[in-house]
Amino acid sequence: MSDSTVAPASRIILPKPRDPHLRELANCIRALAMDAVQQAKSGHPGMPMGMADIATVLFSEFLQFDAEDPHWLDRDRFLISNGHGSMLLYGLLYLTGYRDMPIEEIKRFRQIDSKTPGHPEYRHADGIETTTGPLGQGLANSVGLALAERIMNATFGDALVNHHTYVFMGDGCLMEGISHEAISLAGHLRLGRLIAFFDNNSITIDGATSLAVSDDQTARFRAAHWHVQEIDGHDTDAIRAAIREAQAVTDRPSMISCRTIIGFGLPTKEGTSKAHSDAPGEEEIAGARKALDWTAPPFVIPDALLQAWRGIGGKGKTARMAWADRVKRAPNELRQDFERRTRGELPEGWRAAIATAKREFVEGGKELATRQASGAVLNHLFDRIPELLGGSADLTPSNNTKAKNQVEIRPGEYKGSYLHYGVREHGMAAAMNGIALHGGLIPYGGTFLTFSDYCRPAIRLAAMMEVRTIFVMTHDSIGLGEDGPTHQPIEHLAALRAIPHLAVYRPGDPIETAECWEMILATPRQAALIALSRQPMPLLRREAAAENLCAKGGYVLLEADGVPRKLTIMATGSELHLAVEARTKLQQSGIPTAVVSMPCRLLFEQQEPAYRRKVLGDGTARVAVEAGVEISWDRYLGPDGRFVGMHEFGASGKIGDVYKKFNITTEAVVQASREAVKAAFG
């Protein structure tokens, strides 16, 4: 089977089913898909109708799940990377009896506030394992999910963690660049519990895939060390045999290339781009009902078939109960750790790691790059929080992401806590989302801030899903120096802060770095990015107070000497010390000046208006200092405020020389402050 090649499937004359009952079950999916898309007057019926036979065999005979308990940790994971085919997933959830997917939600497909949006959205309904839509993301998520399963298995054993990850993917997923990164990483790590089904229907929106691509996808997967099979995606016997063979392969991930007919059953549109994303039309649906021998009215599943599907939805209960019993019988310490981690709770006393790091910074009293400070914090955190899973996109020594006691994960060896993702920033970010979605682990991964552009689609989805994925971005400004403008982030902080729900942290000294890590870990339903400096920075806070001053996102670092305050200087990161130095000179010249540190804008905006006004100072002149663009600072500056920062791309040179070239200096802050005071007060 592994070496066989299937000829292209024909149109119009539907292949005869090997198992009529399985075809009837698959037709339930097809009927719901075409009815929902037609009622919504939009959607994508082609994939659900084309992959229905594969889904039916997978769910009825292989997938380990229980619709009664959608969050059972040892369930198999099922994702659709080709998320436009969401009606396949919604139909399966309804048919198998998920409580929050009644037929009314199927009828509300693509309507406002429904549980059935155009693309699957995590937490909208049980059974949706991830948010997909941007093609290829689900494939990379599945790599993270499969990796998390192996890591958890290495820690807790087969009795508690032992499941598969299945992902459906289409031609578009495999054209996206992220697919190369994901496929390569999975093959390298030998993720034998990952099985991917390629919907090989040769059709895209524009027409035949031959318009744009001629890759041999099976050869591509084989080259990346995957086990590969090619089958007829409508032959249920072939599907069954292929899944069995894939499950038997434990040292490689598996790809099953399924030759399918897009829009299977649509009399004039199947096998064409018209089946991809158009509402079929009443006449076409009538023809499909005839071709599929489907006589039930729209949105009605014959009782015998619905009961058969509900039986499929409940078949995993025995396995789930046996697993729950194994958890109860596990050694007490192991069980407690397992249950705590699967609940997403941190170990008792973990904050002591933060306190220890802060105390060491104060006692040391020396200048540190915040990337170095972050590494020191991680050394303490990992000893307290074993579920931390670190990594870097080939920049470990630069990102300082590997704690001293972390063990590296290697191909086939998963009892570790640190992963070398290679130069795969996008794949790393999306895989970390999968790890976070799995449960039991807290992923963080590093690269340079300028390469957040490569990660951005996955960062955006992490924020949308509200999962605790942590992006460690170092070399966060022109302070990167000699590597020059290609590597110096300018617009990146503003662009990242524009992503809703993403907590972007930029600490201004080692103490703030520790406090930012505390806030990141204390917020389980929030994606976070921490931007860290390459260059050393002075210790601005010299007391290791128990209170986390960064917890509110912005605070008064130094209040004005003299009342009333006339000027507020806001700053973040490596420019915070410039604000402090400028304040000294301004105070000496008789301008009462406060310095406000703003390490996390998102948290600051969540505070009560009265607190924000108190921090910023009502009626004061304002200046902001940051080695990035001005966008997003405007809301705090007002019409008379001044900004000291970047207005163009950077330059290659020594760090001090680069800052001078772009006039981001103490003197520049003093001058801007005088101008702001004059504009505000005359």
C-alpha positions as CSV (number, residue, x, y, z in Angstrom):
1,M,0.0,0.0,0.0
2,S,2.8,2.4,0.9
3,D,4.2,2.4,-2.7
4,S,0.9,2.3,-4.6
5,T,-0.3,5.3,-6.6
6,V,-4.0,6.0,-7.2
7,A,-5.2,7.4,-10.5
8,P,-7.2,10.6,-10.4
9,A,-10.8,10.1,-9.3
10,S,-13.5,10.6,-12.0
11,R,-16.4,13.0,-11.9
12,I,-20.2,12.6,-12.3
13,I,-20.2,8.8,-11.8
14,L,-19.8,8.4,-8.1
15,P,-17.6,5.4,-7.0
16,K,-19.6,2.6,-5.5
17,P,-19.1,2.3,-1.8
18,R,-17.3,-0.7,-0.4
19,D,-19.5,-0.4,2.7
20,P,-23.0,1.1,2.1
21,H,-23.6,1.8,5.8
22,L,-20.4,3.8,6.0
23,R,-21.4,5.7,2.9
24,E,-24.7,6.5,4.5
25,L,-23.0,7.8,7.6
26,A,-20.7,9.9,5.4
27,N,-23.6,11.3,3.5
28,C,-24.9,12.6,6.8
29,I,-21.9,14.9,6.9
30,R,-22.4,15.8,3.2
31,A,-26.1,16.7,3.7
32,L,-25.4,18.9,6.7
33,A,-22.6,20.7,4.9
34,M,-24.5,21.5,1.7
35,D,-27.7,22.5,3.7
36,A,-25.8,24.8,6.0
37,V,-23.8,26.4,3.3
38,Q,-26.9,26.9,1.2
39,Q,-28.8,28.5,4.0
40,A,-25.9,30.8,4.9
41,K,-25.5,31.6,1.2
42,S,-21.7,31.3,1.8
43,G,-19.2,28.7,3.0
44,H,-17.1,25.9,1.7
45,P,-19.0,22.7,0.9
46,G,-16.3,21.1,-1.2
47,M,-13.9,19.8,1.5
48,P,-16.6,18.4,3.9
49,M,-18.2,16.6,1.0
50,G,-14.9,15.3,-0.3
51,M,-13.4,14.2,3.0
52,A,-16.6,12.8,4.6
53,D,-15.6,9.1,3.9
54,I,-12.2,9.6,5.6
55,A,-13.8,11.3,8.6
56,T,-16.4,8.6,8.9
57,V,-13.9,5.8,9.1
58,L,-11.6,7.7,11.4
59,F,-14.3,8.7,13.9
60,S,-16.2,5.4,13.8
61,E,-13.3,3.0,14.0
62,F,-10.2,4.8,15.3
63,L,-10.6,8.1,17.0
64,Q,-10.4,7.8,20.8
65,F,-12.9,10.4,22.2
66,D,-16.0,10.7,24.3
67,A,-18.5,13.3,23.4
68,E,-19.8,13.3,27.0
69,D,-16.4,14.5,28.2
70,P,-14.8,16.7,25.5
71,H,-11.8,17.7,27.8
72,W,-10.6,14.2,28.7
73,L,-6.8,14.7,28.5
74,D,-6.0,11.4,26.9
75,R,-8.4,11.8,24.1
76,D,-7.1,11.7,20.5
77,R,-6.8,15.2,19.0
78,F,-8.5,15.9,15.7
79,L,-7.8,19.1,13.7
80,I,-8.7,20.5,10.3
81,S,-5.9,22.6,9.0
82,N,-8.0,23.4,5.9
83,G,-10.3,25.3,8.3
84,H,-12.6,26.6,5.6
85,G,-14.1,23.2,5.6
86,S,-15.5,23.9,9.1
87,M,-18.8,22.3,8.4
88,L,-17.1,18.9,8.4
89,L,-16.1,19.5,12.0
90,Y,-19.4,21.1,13.0
91,G,-21.3,18.2,11.4
92,L,-19.3,15.6,13.2
93,L,-19.8,17.4,16.6
94,Y,-23.5,17.5,16.1
95,L,-23.8,13.9,14.8
96,T,-21.7,12.4,17.6
97,G,-23.7,14.2,20.3
98,Y,-21.6,17.1,21.7
99,R,-24.0,18.9,24.0
100,D,-23.2,22.4,22.8
101,M,-23.6,21.6,19.1
102,P,-27.4,21.1,18.6
103,I,-28.9,21.2,15.1
104,E,-29.9,24.8,15.8
105,E,-26.2,25.8,15.7
106,I,-25.8,24.0,12.4
107,K,-28.7,26.0,11.0
108,R,-26.9,29.2,12.3
109,F,-23.7,28.5,10.4
110,R,-21.8,31.7,9.8
111,Q,-24.3,33.8,11.7
112,I,-23.3,36.3,14.4
113,D,-22.6,34.9,17.8
114,S,-23.2,31.3,16.7
115,K,-20.9,28.4,17.7
116,T,-20.4,27.7,14.0
117,P,-18.4,30.6,12.6
118,G,-16.9,30.5,9.1
119,H,-13.7,28.9,10.4
120,P,-13.3,26.9,13.6
121,E,-12.6,29.0,16.7
122,Y,-11.2,27.5,19.8
123,R,-13.6,27.7,22.8
124,H,-16.6,28.5,20.7
125,A,-17.7,24.9,21.1
126,D,-16.4,21.8,22.7
127,G,-14.5,19.6,20.3
128,I,-12.8,22.4,18.5
129,E,-9.2,21.9,19.4
130,T,-7.7,25.0,17.8
131,T,-8.6,28.0,15.7
132,T,-7.8,27.4,12.1
133,G,-8.4,29.3,8.8
134,P,-5.1,30.7,7.8
135,L,-3.9,27.7,5.9
136,G,-1.1,25.6,7.3
137,Q,-1.6,26.8,10.9
138,G,-3.5,23.7,11.9
139,L,-0.8,21.4,10.5
140,A,1.9,23.2,12.6
141,N,-0.5,23.2,15.6
142,S,-0.8,19.4,15.2
143,V,3.0,19.1,15.4
144,G,2.9,20.9,18.7
145,L,0.1,18.7,20.0
146,A,1.8,15.5,19.0
147,L,5.1,16.7,20.6
148,A,3.3,17.7,23.8
149,E,1.7,14.2,23.9
150,R,5.2,12.6,23.7
151,I,6.7,14.9,26.3
152,M,3.8,14.2,28.7
153,N,4.1,10.5,28.0
154,A,7.8,10.5,28.8
155,T,7.0,12.2,32.2
156,F,3.8,10.3,33.2
157,G,3.9,7.1,31.2
158,D,1.6,5.1,28.9
159,A,-1.1,4.7,31.6
160,L,-1.8,8.4,31.8
161,V,-0.8,9.8,28.4
162,N,-1.0,7.7,25.2
163,H,-3.0,9.1,22.3
164,H,-2.8,10.2,18.6
165,T,-3.1,13.5,16.8
166,Y,-4.9,13.5,13.5
167,V,-5.0,16.4,11.1
168,F,-6.8,17.0,7.8
169,M,-4.9,19.3,5.4
170,G,-5.4,20.5,1.8
171,D,-3.4,21.7,-1.1
172,G,-3.4,25.2,0.2
173,C,-2.0,24.2,3.5
174,L,0.9,22.5,1.7
175,M,1.6,25.5,-0.5
176,E,2.0,27.8,2.5
177,G,5.6,28.2,3.7
178,I,4.8,27.2,7.3
179,S,4.0,23.6,6.0
180,H,7.7,23.1,5.2
181,E,8.8,24.2,8.7
182,A,6.1,22.0,10.4
183,I,6.7,18.9,8.2
184,S,10.5,19.2,8.6
185,L,10.3,19.6,12.4
186,A,7.9,16.7,12.9
187,G,10.0,14.4,10.7
188,H,13.1,15.3,12.6
189,L,11.6,14.7,16.0
190,R,10.1,11.3,14.8
191,L,6.6,12.1,16.0
192,G,5.1,8.7,15.4
193,R,1.7,9.6,17.0
194,L,1.0,12.2,14.3
195,I,-1.1,11.1,11.3
196,A,-1.9,13.7,8.6
197,F,-4.5,13.2,5.9
198,F,-3.9,15.1,2.6
199,D,-7.1,16.1,0.8
200,N,-5.6,15.5,-2.6
201,N,-8.4,16.8,-4.8
202,S,-6.2,18.9,-7.2
203,I,-8.5,21.9,-6.9
204,T,-8.1,25.4,-5.5
205,I,-10.2,28.6,-5.7
206,D,-8.6,29.6,-9.0
207,G,-9.0,26.2,-10.6
208,A,-6.8,23.2,-11.0
209,T,-3.8,23.1,-8.7
210,S,-1.7,22.7,-11.8
211,L,-2.2,26.4,-12.4
212,A,0.2,27.2,-9.5
213,V,1.9,24.1,-8.2
214,S,3.5,20.9,-9.5
215,D,5.2,19.6,-6.4
216,D,5.3,15.9,-5.7
217,Q,3.9,16.1,-2.1
218,T,4.4,12.5,-1.3
219,A,8.1,12.8,-2.3
220,R,8.3,15.9,-0.2
221,F,7.0,14.2,2.9
222,R,9.2,11.1,2.4
223,A,12.3,13.5,2.1
224,A,11.3,14.9,5.5
225,H,11.3,11.3,7.0
226,W,7.5,10.8,7.1
227,H,5.8,7.4,6.4
228,V,3.7,8.0,3.3
229,Q,0.8,6.2,1.7
230,E,-1.4,7.0,-1.3
231,I,-5.0,5.8,-1.4
232,D,-8.4,6.4,-2.9
233,G,-10.1,8.7,-0.3
234,H,-13.5,7.3,-1.0
235,D,-12.6,3.6,-0.6
236,T,-13.4,2.9,3.0
237,D,-11.4,-0.3,3.0
238,A,-8.3,1.5,1.8
239,I,-8.9,4.3,4.4
240,R,-9.1,1.7,7.2
241,A,-6.0,-0.2,6.1
242,A,-4.0,3.0,5.7
243,I,-4.9,4.2,9.2
244,R,-4.0,0.8,10.7
245,E,-0.6,0.9,8.9
246,A,0.0,4.5,10.0
247,Q,-0.8,3.6,13.6
248,A,1.7,0.7,13.5
249,V,4.5,3.1,12.5
250,T,5.9,4.5,15.8
251,D,9.2,6.1,14.7
252,R,7.9,8.5,12.1
253,P,4.9,10.7,11.5
254,S,2.5,9.5,8.8
255,M,1.0,11.2,5.8
256,I,-1.9,9.6,4.0
257,S,-2.5,11.2,0.6
258,C,-6.2,10.7,-0.1
259,R,-7.3,11.1,-3.7
260,T,-10.7,12.7,-3.3
261,I,-13.4,14.4,-5.4
262,I,-14.1,17.9,-4.0
263,G,-17.8,18.5,-3.6
264,F,-18.5,14.7,-3.9
265,G,-22.1,14.3,-5.0
266,L,-22.7,17.7,-6.5
267,P,-23.9,16.8,-10.0
268,T,-22.3,19.7,-12.0
269,K,-19.8,21.2,-9.5
270,E,-18.0,18.2,-8.0
271,G,-14.4,18.1,-9.0
272,T,-14.3,21.8,-9.9
273,S,-13.4,25.1,-8.2
274,K,-17.1,25.9,-8.1
275,A,-17.5,23.3,-5.3
276,H,-14.8,25.0,-3.2
277,S,-16.5,28.0,-1.8
278,D,-19.9,28.7,-3.5
279,A,-23.3,28.0,-2.1
280,P,-24.4,25.1,-4.3
281,G,-27.8,26.4,-5.2
282,E,-31.2,24.7,-4.8
283,E,-31.0,22.9,-8.1
284,E,-27.5,21.6,-7.4
285,I,-28.5,20.3,-4.0
286,A,-31.6,18.6,-5.4
287,G,-29.3,16.8,-7.9
288,A,-26.9,15.9,-5.1
289,R,-29.7,14.4,-3.0
290,K,-30.6,12.2,-6.0
291,A,-27.0,11.2,-6.6
292,L,-26.4,10.4,-2.9
293,D,-29.8,8.7,-2.6
294,W,-30.6,11.1,0.3
295,T,-34.3,11.7,0.8
296,A,-34.4,13.5,4.1
297,P,-35.4,17.1,4.3
298,P,-32.8,19.8,4.9
299,F,-31.1,19.6,8.4
300,V,-32.8,16.3,9.1
301,I,-30.8,13.1,9.8
302,P,-32.8,9.9,9.7
303,D,-33.2,8.5,13.2
304,A,-31.3,5.2,12.5
305,L,-28.3,7.1,11.1
306,L,-28.3,9.7,13.9
307,Q,-28.4,6.9,16.5
308,A,-25.6,5.2,14.8
309,W,-23.6,8.4,15.0
310,R,-24.5,9.0,18.6
311,G,-23.2,5.5,19.3
312,I,-19.9,6.5,17.7
313,G,-19.8,9.5,20.0
314,G,-20.2,7.4,23.1
315,K,-18.0,4.5,22.2
316,G,-15.0,6.0,24.0
317,K,-16.6,6.2,27.4
318,T,-15.3,2.8,28.5
319,A,-11.7,3.8,27.6
320,R,-12.2,7.2,29.3
321,M,-13.4,5.6,32.5
322,A,-10.6,3.1,32.5
323,W,-8.1,6.0,32.0
324,A,-9.8,7.9,34.9
325,D,-9.3,4.8,37.1
326,R,-5.6,4.6,36.2
327,V,-5.2,8.2,37.2
328,K,-6.8,7.5,40.5
329,R,-4.5,4.5,41.1
330,A,-1.3,6.3,40.1
331,P,1.2,7.0,42.8
332,N,0.1,9.9,44.9
333,E,2.8,12.4,44.0
334,L,2.7,11.6,40.3
335,R,-1.1,11.8,40.3
336,Q,-1.1,15.2,42.1
337,D,1.4,16.6,39.7
338,F,-0.5,15.3,36.7
339,E,-3.8,16.6,37.8
340,R,-2.3,20.0,38.8
341,R,-0.7,20.4,35.4
342,T,-3.7,19.4,33.4
343,R,-5.8,21.9,35.4
344,G,-3.3,24.6,34.3
345,E,-2.3,25.5,37.9
346,L,1.2,26.4,38.8
347,P,3.0,24.7,41.8
348,E,2.6,26.2,45.2
349,G,5.4,28.6,46.1
350,W,6.5,29.3,42.5
351,R,6.6,33.0,43.1
352,A,9.6,32.4,45.4
353,A,11.6,32.0,42.3
354,I,10.7,35.6,41.3
355,A,11.6,36.9,44.8
356,T,14.9,35.1,44.7
357,A,15.8,36.5,41.3
358,K,14.9,40.1,42.4
359,R,17.0,39.7,45.5
360,E,20.0,38.5,43.5
361,F,19.7,41.4,41.1
362,V,19.7,43.9,43.9
363,E,22.6,42.2,45.7
364,G,24.6,42.0,42.5
365,G,23.8,45.7,41.6
366,K,25.4,45.4,38.2
367,E,24.2,46.3,34.7
368,L,22.6,43.5,32.8
369,A,20.9,43.2,29.4
370,T,17.3,42.2,30.1
371,R,17.8,39.1,28.0
372,Q,20.5,38.1,30.5
373,A,18.2,39.0,33.4
374,S,15.4,36.9,31.7
375,G,17.8,33.9,31.5
376,A,18.6,34.3,35.2
377,V,14.9,34.4,36.1
378,L,14.3,31.3,34.0
379,N,17.0,29.5,35.9
380,H,15.0,29.9,39.1
381,L,11.5,29.4,37.5
382,F,12.4,26.1,35.9
383,D,13.4,24.6,39.2
384,R,10.0,25.6,40.6
385,I,7.8,25.0,37.5
386,P,8.8,21.7,35.7
387,E,6.2,22.1,33.0
388,L,8.0,25.0,31.4
389,L,9.0,23.9,27.9
390,G,11.7,26.2,26.5
391,G,13.1,26.6,23.0
392,S,14.6,28.9,20.5
393,A,14.8,29.3,16.7
394,D,18.5,28.6,16.5
395,L,19.4,31.5,18.8
396,T,19.6,29.9,22.2
397,P,22.9,31.6,23.4
398,S,21.5,35.0,22.2
399,N,18.0,34.6,23.5
400,N,19.1,33.2,26.9
401,T,16.1,30.9,26.8
402,K,17.8,27.7,28.2
403,A,17.7,27.3,31.9
404,K,20.8,25.7,33.4
405,N,18.9,22.5,34.5
406,Q,16.8,22.0,31.3
407,V,17.5,18.9,29.4
408,E,17.3,19.0,25.6
409,I,14.7,17.0,23.7
410,R,16.1,15.0,20.8
411,P,14.6,12.8,18.0
412,G,12.7,10.0,19.7
413,E,13.9,11.2,23.2
414,Y,11.2,13.3,24.8
415,K,12.1,13.3,28.5
416,G,13.4,16.8,28.3
417,S,12.3,20.4,28.6
418,Y,14.1,22.3,25.9
419,L,13.7,22.2,22.2
420,H,15.9,23.4,19.4
421,Y,13.4,24.5,16.8
422,G,16.0,25.4,14.2
423,V,15.6,28.3,11.9
424,R,11.8,27.8,11.8
425,E,10.3,30.9,13.5
426,H,6.8,30.5,12.1
427,G,6.7,26.8,12.7
428,M,8.0,27.3,16.2
429,A,5.3,29.8,17.1
430,A,2.5,27.7,15.7
431,A,3.8,24.5,17.3
432,M,4.0,26.3,20.6
433,N,0.3,27.1,20.2
434,G,-0.3,23.4,19.8
435,I,1.7,22.6,22.9
436,A,-0.3,25.2,24.9
437,L,-3.5,23.8,23.6
438,H,-2.6,20.3,24.6
439,G,-2.4,21.0,28.3
440,G,0.2,20.1,30.9
441,L,3.0,22.2,29.5
442,I,3.8,26.0,29.3
443,P,5.7,26.7,26.1
444,Y,8.1,29.6,25.5
445,G,10.3,30.2,22.5
446,G,12.8,32.8,21.5
447,T,14.1,34.6,18.5
448,F,15.0,38.2,17.6
449,L,12.2,40.8,17.8
450,T,12.5,41.7,14.2
451,F,11.7,38.1,13.3
452,S,8.4,38.4,15.0
453,D,7.3,39.2,11.5
454,Y,7.9,35.6,10.6
455,C,5.9,34.5,13.7
456,R,3.1,37.0,13.5
457,P,0.2,34.9,12.1
458,A,0.7,32.4,14.9
459,I,1.1,35.1,17.5
460,R,-2.2,36.6,16.4
461,L,-3.9,33.3,16.7
462,A,-2.5,32.7,20.1
463,A,-3.9,36.0,21.2
464,M,-7.3,35.2,19.6
465,M,-7.4,31.8,21.3
466,E,-6.3,33.3,24.7
467,V,-3.7,30.5,25.3
468,R,-0.6,30.8,27.4
469,T,2.0,30.8,24.6
470,I,5.0,32.9,25.5
471,F,7.1,34.6,22.8
472,V,10.6,35.6,24.0
473,M,11.9,38.3,21.7
474,T,15.4,39.6,22.2
475,H,17.5,42.3,20.5
476,D,14.5,44.5,20.7
477,S,15.7,47.8,19.2
478,I,18.5,49.7,17.4
479,G,20.5,48.6,20.5
480,L,21.2,45.4,18.5
481,G,23.9,47.5,16.9
482,E,26.2,46.2,14.2
483,D,23.8,43.8,12.5
484,G,22.1,46.8,11.2
485,P,18.6,47.8,9.9
486,T,17.6,44.4,8.6
487,H,17.8,43.1,12.2
488,Q,16.8,46.2,14.1
489,P,13.1,46.2,14.9
490,I,11.5,49.7,14.4
491,E,7.8,49.3,13.8
492,H,7.5,45.9,15.6
493,L,6.5,47.0,19.1
494,A,3.6,49.2,17.7
495,A,2.5,46.4,15.4
496,L,2.5,43.8,18.1
497,R,0.7,46.1,20.6
498,A,-2.0,46.5,17.9
499,I,-2.9,42.8,18.3
500,P,-6.0,42.5,20.6
501,H,-5.5,40.6,23.8
502,L,-1.7,40.2,23.3
503,A,0.3,41.3,26.3
504,V,3.5,42.9,25.1
505,Y,6.0,43.4,27.9
506,R,9.2,45.5,27.6
507,P,10.9,45.6,30.9
508,G,13.4,48.5,31.7
509,D,15.8,46.8,34.1
510,P,16.4,43.3,35.7
511,I,13.8,43.8,38.5
512,E,11.1,44.7,35.9
513,T,12.2,41.6,33.9
514,A,11.4,39.4,36.9
515,E,8.1,41.1,37.5
516,C,7.1,40.8,33.9
517,W,7.8,37.0,33.9
518,E,5.7,36.8,37.1
519,M,2.7,38.5,35.3
520,I,3.1,36.3,32.2
521,L,2.9,33.1,34.2
522,A,0.2,34.3,36.5
523,T,-2.2,34.9,33.6
524,P,-3.1,31.4,32.1
525,R,-5.5,32.7,29.5
526,Q,-3.3,35.2,27.8
527,A,-0.7,35.0,25.1
528,A,2.4,37.1,26.0
529,L,5.4,38.5,24.3
530,I,8.4,39.8,26.2
531,A,10.8,42.1,24.4
532,L,14.3,42.1,25.8
533,S,17.5,44.1,25.1
534,R,20.8,43.0,23.7
535,Q,22.7,45.8,25.5
536,P,23.3,46.1,29.3
537,M,21.1,48.4,31.2
538,P,21.5,49.9,34.7
539,L,19.6,48.6,37.7
540,L,17.0,51.3,38.2
541,R,15.1,49.8,41.1
542,R,17.4,48.9,44.0
543,E,14.9,47.4,46.3
544,A,13.5,43.8,46.0
545,A,10.1,44.8,47.2
546,A,7.5,42.0,47.4
547,E,5.0,44.1,45.5
548,N,5.0,43.7,41.7
549,L,5.0,47.3,40.4
550,C,4.7,46.1,36.8
551,A,1.4,44.3,37.6
552,K,-0.6,47.4,36.5
553,G,1.3,47.8,33.3
554,G,2.5,51.3,34.1
555,Y,3.6,53.0,37.3
556,V,5.4,56.0,38.6
557,L,9.1,55.0,38.8
558,L,10.2,58.4,40.2
559,E,7.8,61.1,41.3
560,A,8.5,64.8,40.8
561,D,10.4,66.7,43.4
562,G,8.2,69.7,43.9
563,V,4.5,70.2,43.6
564,P,2.7,70.3,41.4
565,R,4.2,67.9,38.8
566,K,4.8,69.8,35.6
567,L,6.2,67.1,33.3
568,T,5.7,63.3,32.8
569,I,8.3,61.3,30.9
570,M,7.1,57.9,29.8
571,A,9.5,55.2,28.7
572,T,10.0,51.5,28.3
573,G,12.9,49.1,28.1
574,S,16.4,50.2,27.3
575,E,15.2,53.9,27.1
576,L,13.9,54.0,30.6
577,H,17.3,55.0,32.0
578,L,17.5,57.9,29.5
579,A,14.2,59.2,31.1
580,V,15.7,58.9,34.6
581,E,18.9,60.7,33.6
582,A,16.8,63.4,31.8
583,R,14.7,63.9,34.9
584,T,17.8,64.6,37.0
585,K,18.7,67.5,34.7
586,L,15.2,68.8,34.4
587,Q,14.7,68.8,38.2
588,Q,18.0,70.7,38.6
589,S,16.6,73.3,36.2
590,G,13.4,73.7,38.2
591,I,11.0,71.5,36.2
592,P,9.2,69.1,38.5
593,T,9.4,65.9,36.5
594,A,8.1,62.3,37.0
595,V,9.2,59.2,35.2
596,V,6.6,56.7,34.4
597,S,7.6,53.2,33.4
598,M,5.2,51.5,30.9
599,P,6.3,47.8,30.6
600,C,2.9,46.5,29.4
601,R,0.4,48.8,27.7
602,L,-2.3,46.2,27.7
603,L,-2.3,45.9,31.5
604,F,-2.2,49.6,31.9
605,E,-5.3,50.1,29.8
606,Q,-7.1,47.5,31.9
607,Q,-6.7,49.7,35.0
608,E,-9.3,52.1,36.4
609,P,-9.3,55.5,34.7
610,A,-8.5,57.2,38.1
611,Y,-5.3,55.1,38.4
612,R,-4.3,55.9,34.8
613,R,-4.8,59.6,35.4
614,K,-2.8,59.6,38.6
615,V,0.1,57.8,36.9
616,L,0.2,60.0,33.8
617,G,-0.6,63.2,35.7
618,D,-3.5,65.4,34.9
619,G,-2.6,68.6,33.2
620,T,1.1,67.8,32.8
621,A,3.3,68.1,29.8
622,R,4.2,64.7,28.4
623,V,7.1,63.1,26.6
624,A,7.5,59.5,25.5
625,V,10.9,57.8,24.9
626,E,11.2,54.5,23.0
627,A,13.5,53.3,20.3
628,G,10.6,52.5,18.0
629,V,8.0,54.4,16.1
630,E,5.6,56.9,17.7
631,I,2.4,55.1,16.7
632,S,0.3,54.1,19.7
633,W,2.1,56.6,22.0
634,D,-0.1,59.4,20.6
635,R,-3.0,58.6,23.0
636,Y,-0.9,59.5,26.0
637,L,1.0,62.4,24.6
638,G,-1.9,64.7,23.6
639,P,-1.5,67.6,21.2
640,D,1.5,69.2,22.9
641,G,3.4,66.1,23.8
642,R,6.8,65.2,22.3
643,F,8.2,61.8,21.2
644,V,11.9,60.8,21.2
645,G,12.3,57.6,19.1
646,M,12.6,56.3,15.6
647,H,11.3,57.8,12.4
648,E,13.1,55.7,9.9
649,F,15.0,52.4,9.6
650,G,18.2,51.9,11.7
651,A,21.9,51.7,10.8
652,S,24.8,49.4,11.4
653,G,27.3,50.5,14.0
654,K,28.3,50.5,17.6
655,I,25.3,50.7,19.9
656,G,26.2,54.1,21.3
657,D,26.9,55.5,17.9
658,V,23.6,54.3,16.5
659,Y,21.6,55.9,19.4
660,K,23.5,59.2,18.8
661,K,22.8,59.0,15.0
662,F,19.1,58.8,15.6
663,N,19.2,61.3,18.5
664,I,17.8,59.0,21.2
665,T,19.9,60.4,24.0
666,T,19.5,62.0,27.4
667,E,20.1,65.4,25.9
668,A,17.4,64.8,23.3
669,V,14.9,63.8,26.0
670,V,15.8,67.0,27.9
671,Q,15.3,69.2,24.8
672,A,12.0,67.5,24.0
673,S,10.8,67.9,27.5
674,R,11.5,71.6,27.5
675,E,9.6,72.0,24.3
676,A,6.6,70.1,25.7
677,V,6.6,72.2,28.9
678,K,6.7,75.4,26.8
679,A,3.9,74.2,24.5
680,A,1.7,73.2,27.5
681,F,2.4,76.1,29.8
682,G,3.8,78.9,27.6
